[in-house]
Every structure is written in C-alpha cells, then in structure tokens.
C-alpha cells in the first residue's frame, strides 16, 4: 500500500528514485558524568574534534569547482565562522570542567544556548540559519564519537540511476560533496523555502521537498520513492500504477524543459501584444550567468548584503565597485537593480582588525535595527555603498533600491545621503553617473497603505511580497506550526498588492514584484490582471512564467482579477483562481 508523506515544496520537478538515507548524529548522544582526573583528557578530545572539523571545512572549500552554485562558498564560510564562535568552541570546555560532564553533553548544552538566540528571529532567511548551527554541531559530534563526518555518497558515473537523498538536514559541506554525483531529489525533515537545501536544489534544478516530519523513520536505504516537488508529496513503496504515472509525468516534464529553451530569445508578450518585462534575482556576482542563460530582461533584484556576509571586515568601496561592475558588464546594457544593504535579524557579522569597532546590527528581531534603518544609523557604511554604485553606474544602467521603507522621513534622509555621496565623488574627481533611478521596496503594510506619499520621492517601487505577507498576516512562514497560515491569496494581501500596483500605475511610476509571488506560475495571471508588467524572480523560474504569459489573454484575465480584488471571501478567491487557469 502506497504511503504518502507531505512537506514543503521548494523546488519543482519529479523524481522516481532509490533512497540513500543520511542518518543524524543527534540520536542517542551519550551524557556521562566524569571525574576531575578526566577533565583534561575530555577537553583535549573536544579541541581535537573541533580542529578536525575546521580542517575538513577548509579542505571541502578547496574542492568547490568553478561551475558550482555561488552559494556553496558563502555557506561554508558561514559554517567556519560558527565553528569559531566561542559559544561553541570555548564554552563547552568550561562546562566540562565546572559540571564534570562529557564533551558531547557540553556541546549539546551550548548548542541549545545558541539556538535560543535564533528562536526570536522573525526574518525567514536569517531565522533558518539555526540549521547552520545544528549542522556544525553535527559534524563535531561525529568527530567526537569517531564516526566519519563525510556521509555516504551516491556512486559516480553516468550509468548509475539518480538517487534520492533523505536526511534530517543537508549541510553546505554535504552539498559540495554531492557535486558530480547522480542525485535525483532531496527530502529533509527540517528546512523551509530559504533553507540551504531549497536554495541549492533550485540552483541545480533538482526536485526537493523539505519539512517532512519523520522522514527518517519511514524511509529506508534502497526504498523506491516518488518525489513530487510541485505539490510537496513523497510516496513510499509506490504501487506500479503510481510509478508508471509519475514516470510518464517525468518524461513530459523533461520534454517541456527542452521546449522552454526555445523561448530564451522570445519577447514576453501576452496574446494581445502587451509587453512584459521578466527580470531575475541574484545574490552574488557569479549568479549573473544564470540570468544571461535564461534570457532575462535584466536583474530586478541584486541582494547586495551577500557581499557583506560571512567575512571579517566590511567590503571596501573599490571591492563593492568591482562586484557591481562585473554584473553590469555581464548584462550588456540591460538594467541592474541593486538593493542596498539589507542585513537584519541574526547579525552574525564578525569583524576584527581595523573594523573591530564596526557597529552591531540588531540581533533579536526582524522588526529592529535592520535594512534601511541600519544604513541610516551608520551613514559611513551606507555612503560607501552608494559611492560604489554611482561609480559602477558608468558601466551601464543601474537602479538603486532602498529596502524596508516605512515612512517619508527615512526616505528623505536616504535621498539626502545619496546626494551627499554624489558630492563626495565630485570632490574626489571620480567619474560617476549622476543620474541613477532611486526606488523603494514596498514590503511593510505601512508603506503600502501610504504609497502615494512615497511616489512623490521615488522613481520606481518594487513589492517585496515575502515580507509583505509575513507582516500583514503576522505569520512566520518557516514555523511549521503556522506555515499553513502563510497565504499569498489571503484577501488582505491581494488588496494591498493590487492597491500598490494600481496607485503606482496611476502616478506613472514603474512597479515590479520581486518576491516569491513573481516566480510562482499559479500567481502569474493574477499579477498580470492587477496590471503588473514587470516580474523579477529566480532565473530557473523565468521561462515557465514566460510560456504562460505568451498564451494569456490580458483583457479576460483583468476582468476575472478585478473580481478577485473585490472580495474578502476566501472560497470565492479560490474559485476565481481556478477560472484563471481553466485553459
């Protein structure tokens, strides 16, 4: 009898594969009391385990190939920094001495202390970094217990069938070791839409379902499993009819992906000829290759904070300038929108040397000192970034995007600093583009509700739907207990998105959507009917969205969407959404 497990669909696709199970070292951890004579030995055992893991991470980073997703290096760097944190690398030795407990027990106690600090974080991306802490501790525990830290890998070679990796969680180090292996899908017990597994799976185009409760309990090595990365379903011991059906879908999907490649050079237009801009989101300069390969109309969101993370000093103006220029040159005249520093919530930046006095960022809440608030509180850092952007804008078209605006006062202050940066460059006789469009992220309900005031000062706006939904519904979408309440189709969310698009259109101000809603083909026609003509998404989603737009009647879509935006009845919204995709 086929058993179905359900989780969060984070990377679309279908896999019919044999399972390779990666068990966790967190099970049955020894908790032993020791005598005073054993303290020195236990401390030495702990230090040796930490050193072995540190050396392993360095070795794994050296194995990263040039064609690997850019996220690998950043994630491994973060793991190295976590391992160096005194809370994990030093404090367990104090517990060993003061409480007379074994190293494994001491490490687990300190892990819980660190995880408590993450529990208050509300930002979806940064909150999921608690998984990094667990993954680092997992490696140290394995080393302490004499287990191999490297997990069993699928066989190499093109003749092997793809394997399904099933794990409690998958670390970046494990991901690097999977490079070149035949992996068909990922299933994990932990994780959310912004977990490492999700990010890398989307980059590699591999189906993935995360947040599957008790996956390790039900799935065993060698089991035949069907993974549906579109709906978040995992089928165990599937009946022959189920396997046949999904293999048929798999073949159709493979043909569809090949067909989609023909659209790379095709303009995105609706059936009536309405031109739609399809842009791509990136985190690091190397991501631009995926943007070019997908035939995007430009970069709609360059998350610049990834240039600042996982390092020991602030990037200099010249370093930032080179990073921005690399992307701009690669886009060959197509626009690049760079969001200014959007650090927030966890604030794990660890600076030393000349920058040891660098200001801390709020570490307790996504509602604290973050995004534009931090930039305005630390103008030297903000001015450095703006100068680099203005200089890079001589290379090609650049737009500056200000994150998390909530009131006009901070908008005016940010614009004043941008003017100051221009003056500083003129004083230094730097060649810089003086005319750069300045936009604002609309991701806080307060900004959405008072948009007409913002439009007086901004050249364009971009709707960050991820945070807008969270803040509107008061739902943390990575909390599994309330994840079902995170609903982009909630009438209040739809009304806010529609009003922002409508107000911007009336004012003649360009508006885009750069959150997850933009790349979700279930919502493509909904946004189009609201009047949206500029979408920005992960490059892997772009051709699917383009294909749907090419066969969409704008006028018919707009009539249905008007009905959607006028109702607060969720059942009516669902019925109207079905009509939108009735073809």
TABELZI-V628957 format. One record per backbone hydrogen bond with DSSP energy under -0.5 kcal/mol. NH is the residue of the N-H (numbers start at 1). CO is the residue of the C=O. Records with the same first field share a line. If there is no record, write none. Layout:
NH=CO / CO
This chain:
3=236
5=234
7=232
8=210
9=7
10=8 / 208
11=208
15=227
17=225
18=162
19=223
20=164
21=19
22=166
23=21
27=24
29=26
32=30
34=100
38=35
39=36
42=38
43=39
44=40
45=41
46=42
47=43
48=44
49=45
50=46
51=47
52=48
53=49
54=50
55=51
56=52
57=53
58=54
59=55
60=56
61=57
62=58
63=59 / 60
64=61
68=65
72=69
74=70
75=71
76=72
77=73
78=74
79=75
80=76
81=77
82=78
83=79
84=80
85=81 / 82
88=85
89=85
90=86
91=86
93=90
94=90 / 91
95=91
96=92
97=93
98=94
99=95
100=95 / 96
102=32
106=102
107=103
108=104
109=105
110=106
111=107
112=108
113=109
114=110
115=111
116=112
117=113
118=114
119=115
120=116
121=118
127=123
128=124
129=126
130=127
131=128
132=129
133=129
134=130
135=131
136=132
137=133
138=134
139=135
140=136
141=137
142=138
143=139
144=140
145=141
146=143
147=142
157=180
160=157
163=182
164=18
165=163 / 185
166=20 / 164
167=187
168=22
175=171
176=172
177=173
178=174 / 175
179=176
181=178
182=155
183=181
184=163
185=163
186=207
187=165
188=209
189=167
190=168
195=192
199=195
200=196
201=197
202=198
203=199
204=200
205=201
206=201
207=184
208=11
209=186
210=8
211=190
212=188
213=6 / 211
215=212
217=214
218=214
219=215
222=19
223=220
225=17 / 223
226=235
227=15
228=226 / 233
229=13 / 227
232=228
233=228
234=5
235=226
236=3 / 234
237=224
238=224
242=239
243=239
244=240
245=241
246=242
247=243
248=244
249=245
250=246
251=247
252=248
253=249
254=250
255=251
256=252
257=253
258=254
259=255
260=256
261=257
262=259
263=260
264=261
266=263
269=267
270=274
271=552
273=270
276=268
277=533
279=277 / 535
280=298
281=537
282=301
287=284
288=285
289=286
290=287
291=287
292=288
293=289
294=290
295=292
296=291
297=278
299=335
300=280 / 298
301=280
302=337
303=282 / 301
304=302 / 339
306=303
307=304
308=305
309=305
320=316
321=317
322=318
323=319
324=320
325=321
326=322
327=323
328=324
329=325
330=326
331=327
332=328 / 329
333=328
334=331
335=297
336=397
337=299
338=336 / 399
339=302 / 337
340=401
345=365
346=344
350=311
351=349
352=312
355=352
356=353
358=355
362=369
368=365
370=368
371=343
372=403
373=370
374=370
375=371
376=372
377=373
378=374
381=378
382=378
383=379
384=380
385=381
386=382
387=383
388=384
389=385
390=386
391=387
392=388
393=389
394=391
395=392
396=392
399=336
400=437
401=338
402=439
403=401
405=441
411=407
412=408
413=409
414=410
415=411
416=412
417=413
418=414
419=415
420=416
421=417
422=418
423=419
424=420
425=421
426=422
427=423
428=424
429=426
430=425
432=430
433=390
434=432
436=434
437=398
439=400
440=460
441=402
442=462
443=441
447=444
448=444
449=445
450=446
451=448
453=450
454=450 / 451
455=451
456=453
457=454
458=454
459=438
460=438
461=510
462=440
463=512
464=442 / 462
465=463
468=464
469=465
470=466
471=467
472=468
473=469
474=470
475=470
477=475
479=476
480=478
482=479
483=479
485=482
486=483
487=485
490=487
493=490
494=490
495=491
496=492
497=493
498=494
499=495
500=496
501=497
502=498
503=499
504=500
505=501
506=502
507=503
508=504 / 505
509=504
510=459 / 508
512=461
513=534
514=463
515=463
518=515
519=515 / 516
520=516 / 517
521=519
523=520
524=520
527=523
528=524
529=525
530=526
531=528
532=527
533=511
535=277
536=513
537=279
539=281
541=538
542=538 / 539
545=541
546=542
547=543
548=544
549=545
550=546
551=547 / 548
552=549
554=552
557=553
558=554
559=555
560=556
561=557
562=558
563=559
564=560
565=561
566=562 / 563
567=564
570=568
573=569
574=570
575=571
576=572
577=573
578=574
579=575
580=576
581=577
582=579
